């Protein structure tokens, strides 16, 4: 099922637990999220699946406070020409469109995402990690929002039900920074070198934005093992 074997127990009483490591500025992560959701929508026992979202920064060394268009950052980082970057953006945008996503990567701004991930950690304490992660990805990849701007982050948090005061307090501190780092270590311990990365019952791992059928096959295997 295009999956690598992992070891370890399930994390709660749900029959199937899916832990997802993702960066909120990652275009492939949003595509992978939609493909997982497609597989879940087609599974008869999806209500017995719990999905949890974990922090992973694609570039944790990106300078905090620095902002630049993603197209310029990519050209500099990988040594690509502007036309090569545009071609990359077209390709991933076309794939995103097949999943119902309308990317605006020409407007995307590169930032350090640690604050966005700290906010997602706060949201997770209220059972809103999926909603917060979705809102952050849409803000960056579709709307061109700047995800290290505190006012923007507080606004996005309140849209999914996180208290504005709590969000502002977290962003004004280093709260949940340790949890963000711990998530990254957990991903590496499971063999993840990039994202998206999906761990199913902490036994099977799926790397990358695989087709929906790959997730569907993994779900069938996980349910069969749980029922066996």
C-alpha positions in Angstrom: 0.0 0.0 0.0 2.9 2.3 -0.6 3.5 2.3 3.1 6.5 1.6 5.3 6.1 -0.4 8.5 6.2 1.3 11.9 6.1 0.0 15.4 4.2 1.1 18.5 0.7 1.2 20.1 -2.4 3.0 19.0 -2.9 6.3 20.9 -6.6 6.1 22.0 -9.8 4.1 21.8 -10.5 4.9 18.1 -10.3 1.8 15.9 -7.9 3.6 13.5 -5.7 6.6 14.4 -4.0 8.6 11.7 -1.3 11.0 12.8 -0.3 13.5 10.1 2.9 15.6 10.0 2.5 18.6 7.8 3.7 22.2 7.2 1.0 24.8 6.8 2.8 26.4 3.8 3.4 23.1 2.0 1.4 22.8 -1.2 1.8 19.0 -1.4 0.5 18.7 2.2 -2.8 20.4 1.3 -3.2 18.0 -1.6 -2.4 15.1 0.6 -5.0 16.3 3.1 -7.7 16.4 0.5 -6.8 12.9 -0.8 -6.9 11.5 2.7 -10.3 13.1 3.1 -11.5 11.6 -0.1 -10.5 8.1 1.1 -12.2 8.7 4.4 -15.4 10.0 2.8 -15.6 6.7 0.9 -15.0 4.4 3.9 -18.1 3.1 5.7 -16.4 3.2 9.1 -14.8 6.7 8.8 -16.5 7.6 12.1 -14.2 5.2 13.8 -11.1 7.1 12.5 -9.3 9.8 14.5 -7.0 12.1 12.6 -4.5 14.2 14.5 -2.3 17.0 13.0 1.3 17.5 14.0 3.9 20.2 13.5 6.7 19.9 10.9 8.6 22.9 9.5 10.0 22.5 6.0 12.7 25.1 6.8 13.0 25.7 10.6 16.2 27.7 10.0 14.3 30.3 7.9 15.0 33.6 9.7 12.1 34.7 11.9 10.7 38.0 10.8 12.0 37.6 7.2 9.4 37.7 4.4 9.8 37.2 0.7 7.7 35.9 -2.2 7.8 32.1 -2.3 8.8 32.3 -6.0 11.9 34.3 -5.1 12.8 32.1 -2.1 12.6 28.9 -4.2 14.6 30.4 -7.0 17.4 31.3 -4.6 17.2 28.1 -2.6 17.2 25.6 -5.4 19.0 27.7 -8.0 16.1 27.7 -10.4 15.2 30.4 -13.0 12.0 32.3 -12.6 10.5 30.4 -15.5 11.4 27.1 -13.8 9.7 28.2 -10.6 6.6 29.2 -12.5 6.5 25.8 -14.2 6.8 24.1 -10.8 3.9 26.2 -9.5 1.8 25.5 -12.5 2.3 21.8 -12.1 1.4 21.6 -8.4 -1.5 24.1 -8.9 -3.0 21.8 -11.6 -2.8 18.8 -9.3 -4.3 20.9 -6.5 -7.2 21.9 -8.8 -8.0 18.2 -9.3 -8.6 18.1 -5.5 -10.8 21.2 -5.6 -8.1 23.6 -4.4 -7.4 26.9 -6.2 -3.8 27.8 -5.4 -2.5 31.4 -5.7 1.2 30.6 -5.3 2.2 33.8 -7.1 0.9 35.6 -4.0 2.4 33.2 -1.4 4.9 34.8 1.1 7.7 32.7 2.6 8.0 33.0 6.4 9.1 31.0 9.4 6.1 28.9 10.4 6.9 28.3 14.0 4.3 30.7 15.3 1.6 29.2 13.1 2.5 25.8 14.4 2.5 27.0 18.0 -1.0 28.3 17.3 -2.0 24.9 15.9 -0.8 23.3 19.1 -3.1 25.6 21.1 -6.0 24.7 18.8 -5.2 21.0 19.3 -5.8 21.4 23.1 -9.4 22.3 22.2 -9.8 19.6 19.6 -9.5 22.0 16.7 -6.2 21.0 15.2 -7.8 19.8 12.0 -9.8 23.0 11.5 -6.8 25.2 12.4 -4.5 23.4 10.1 -7.0 23.6 7.3 -7.5 27.3 7.9 -3.8 28.1 7.9 -3.1 26.2 4.7 -5.9 27.8 2.9 -4.8 31.2 4.1 -1.3 30.8 2.8 -1.8 28.7 -0.4 -5.1 30.1 -1.6 -5.5 33.6 -0.1 -1.9 34.8 0.1 -2.0 35.5 3.8 1.3 36.2 5.7 1.5 33.5 8.3 3.9 35.2 10.7 1.7 38.2 11.2 0.2 38.0 14.7 -3.0 39.9 13.9 -3.6 37.6 10.9 -2.9 34.5 13.0 -5.3 35.6 15.8 -8.0 36.3 13.2 -7.6 32.9 11.6 -7.7 31.3 15.1 -10.9 32.9 16.0 -12.5 31.9 12.7 -12.2 28.2 13.8 -13.2 28.8 17.4 -10.0 29.5 19.3 -10.3 32.3 21.8 -8.6 35.5 20.6 -7.1 36.3 23.9 -5.6 32.8 24.3 -4.2 33.0 20.7 -2.7 36.4 21.3 -1.1 35.3 24.6 0.5 32.3 23.0 1.9 34.3 20.1 3.4 36.9 22.5 5.3 34.2 24.2 7.2 31.0 23.3 4.4 28.8 24.6 4.2 25.5 22.7 7.6 25.9 21.0 8.7 22.7 22.9 5.7 20.8 21.5 6.5 21.9 18.0 10.1 20.7 18.3 8.8 17.4 19.9 6.5 16.8 16.9 9.5 17.2 14.5 11.5 14.7 16.5 8.6 12.3 16.5 8.4 12.5 12.7 12.1 11.8 12.4 11.9 8.8 14.7 9.3 7.4 12.4 11.6 7.8 9.4 10.0 10.9 8.0 12.4 13.2 6.1 9.7 15.4 4.6 6.0 16.0 4.6 3.2 15.2 4.3 3.8 12.0 6.4 0.9 9.9 7.7 1.2 7.2 10.4 -1.7 4.8 10.7 -2.1 3.2 14.1 1.6 4.0 14.5 2.2 0.9 12.5 2.1 1.9 8.8 3.6 5.0 7.4 2.7 6.8 4.1 5.0 9.4 2.7 3.9 12.1 0.4 0.6 13.2 -1.2 -0.3 9.7 -2.4 -3.4 9.0 -4.5 -6.7 8.6 -2.5 -6.6 4.9 -3.3 -3.4 4.5 -1.4 -5.0 5.9 1.7 -8.1 3.7 1.1 -6.0 0.6 0.9 -4.2 1.6 4.1 -7.5 2.1 5.8 -8.7 -1.3 4.7 -5.6 -2.9 6.0 -5.8 -1.1 9.3 -9.4 -2.0 9.9 -8.7 -5.6 9.0 -5.9 -5.7 11.5 -8.0 -4.1 14.2 -10.9 -6.5 13.6 -8.6 -9.5 13.4 
